[in-house]
């Protein structure tokens, strides 16, 4: 959605519903500054931000293996790709576009998400005309920490809304 939303009009005929997980819709000044700082910290690789990223993405209760594998994934990521994605996120502005989409929408957040905090996602859900749900025991990577709860919440919402 974010990738094509800026380049062409939304195509409501192609979308029956939308579930927006663990992501904010607007880059406010603090959010944009955080991404610019992360770019500045990583001129030669992502090692300087691995621990702080893991702390934001996973709960303290996350399994050690999950934390290790996620850290390895971050370290294996392209610095150029990370910088491109981070630069794009500094200009994130989707709330109005999502509000235009006249389909059932659900915004989902992990209750402990520091990257897309539930209180921010709840407010942005209201602005976009979406329902909101928080997943207990999850942070930013709810699909890895609480996959069954995420799938159950998504399935239940789809059965009720479609």
C-alpha positions in Angstrom: 0.0 0.0 0.0 2.7 2.5 1.0 4.8 1.8 -2.1 2.0 2.4 -4.7 -0.2 4.9 -2.8 2.0 7.9 -3.6 2.3 7.0 -7.3 -1.2 6.4 -8.4 -4.8 6.6 -7.1 -6.1 3.9 -4.8 -7.9 1.1 -6.5 -10.9 0.3 -4.2 -12.1 -2.4 -6.6 -8.9 -4.4 -5.9 -9.3 -4.3 -2.1 -12.1 -5.9 -0.1 -10.6 -5.1 3.3 -7.4 -3.8 4.8 -5.4 -5.0 7.9 -2.6 -2.6 8.8 -0.3 -4.3 11.3 2.4 -2.8 13.5 2.9 0.3 11.4 2.1 4.0 11.8 0.5 6.0 9.0 2.2 9.4 9.5 5.8 10.4 10.0 5.6 13.2 12.5 8.8 15.3 13.2 10.1 13.0 16.0 9.5 9.9 13.9 11.3 11.4 10.9 14.2 12.6 13.1 14.6 9.1 14.5 15.0 7.6 11.0 17.5 10.3 10.0 19.5 9.6 13.1 19.4 5.8 12.4 20.7 6.5 8.9 23.5 8.7 10.4 24.4 5.9 12.8 24.8 3.3 10.1 27.2 4.5 7.4 29.0 1.2 7.1 26.5 -1.4 8.4 23.6 -2.0 10.8 25.6 -3.3 13.7 25.3 0.0 15.7 21.5 -0.2 15.8 20.9 -3.9 16.3 20.4 -3.9 20.1 18.2 -0.8 20.2 16.1 -2.2 17.3 15.7 -5.6 19.1 14.6 -3.7 22.2 11.9 -1.9 20.3 10.8 -4.8 18.1 10.6 -7.6 20.7 9.3 -7.9 24.3 11.7 -8.7 27.1 10.0 -12.1 27.2 10.9 -12.9 23.6 12.8 -16.2 23.3 16.5 -15.9 23.1 16.6 -17.8 19.8 14.1 -15.3 18.3 16.1 -12.4 19.4 19.3 -13.9 18.0 17.8 -14.8 14.7 16.2 -11.4 14.3 19.5 -9.7 15.1 21.2 -11.9 12.5 18.5 -10.8 10.0 19.2 -7.1 10.7 22.9 -7.6 10.4 22.5 -9.4 7.0 20.3 -6.6 5.6 21.7 -4.2 3.0 22.8 -0.9 4.4 21.9 0.8 1.1 18.4 -0.8 1.2 18.0 0.2 4.9 18.9 3.8 4.1 16.5 3.9 1.2 13.7 2.5 3.3 14.5 4.8 6.2 14.5 7.8 3.9 11.1 6.8 2.5 9.7 6.5 6.1 10.7 10.0 6.9 8.0 11.2 4.5 5.4 8.6 5.4 1.9 10.1 5.0 -0.9 7.6 4.5 -3.7 8.5 6.8 -5.8 10.5 4.3 -5.2 7.9 1.6 -6.3 5.1 3.9 -9.4 7.1 4.9 -10.4 7.3 1.2 -10.4 3.6 1.0 -14.1 2.6 1.6 -13.6 -0.9 2.8 -13.5 -2.4 6.3 -10.1 -1.6 7.9 -8.4 -2.9 11.0 -5.3 -1.4 12.6 -3.4 -4.0 14.7 -0.7 -3.2 17.2 1.3 -5.2 19.7 0.5 -3.9 23.2 4.3 -3.4 23.9 5.2 -2.0 20.4 7.7 0.8 20.8 8.1 1.3 17.0 4.4 1.7 16.3 3.0 2.4 19.7 -0.6 1.2 20.3 -1.8 4.6 21.4 -0.5 6.2 18.2 -2.0 3.4 16.0 -5.3 3.7 17.8 -5.4 7.5 17.1 -4.4 7.0 13.5 -7.0 4.2 13.1 -9.7 6.7 14.2 -8.4 9.2 11.6 -8.5 6.5 8.9 -11.9 5.2 9.8 -10.6 1.9 11.0 -11.2 -0.5 13.8 -8.3 -1.0 16.3 -7.1 -4.0 18.3 -4.0 -4.5 20.4 -2.3 -7.9 20.7 -1.4 -8.9 24.3 2.2 -10.0 24.9 3.5 -8.7 21.6 5.8 -5.9 20.5 6.5 -4.7 16.9 7.1 -8.2 15.5 3.7 -9.6 16.6 3.8 -12.1 13.8 6.9 -13.7 15.4 6.1 -13.3 19.1 2.4 -14.1 19.0 1.6 -15.7 15.6 -1.5 -17.6 16.8 -3.0 -14.6 18.5 -2.3 -12.4 15.4 -3.8 -15.0 13.1 -6.8 -15.5 15.3 -7.5 -11.8 15.6 -7.1 -11.3 11.9 -9.4 -14.3 11.1 -12.0 -13.2 13.5 -12.1 -9.7 12.2 -12.3 -10.8 8.6 -15.2 -13.2 9.4 -17.1 -10.4 11.1 -16.4 -7.7 8.6 -16.6 -9.3 5.2 
